[in-house]
């Protein structure tokens, strides 16, 4: 076997060329690298479970509203600032 970089002879089992230090391309047995395909085992599908009354939403149950708190705080703050400004303006113009 010879080095692909410099053409120097390479002894069997060497991982690098002794002349230039280039890595040696190793011959690989395809049968060792390619794993055998495992047998496909069928996966049983789960049986549908009955829905109990306790799992069903009741009429009148509140739906949680997440993410609205910051919006409500901003709107409330703006309303309070508007009322404070209006009160100041009314008292200043008396």
Secondary structure, 3 states (H helix, E strand, C coil): CECCCCCCECCCCCCECCCCCCECCCCCCHHHHCCCCCCCCCCCCCCCCCCCHHHCCCCCCCCCCCCCHHHHHHHHHHHHHHHHHHHHHHHHCC
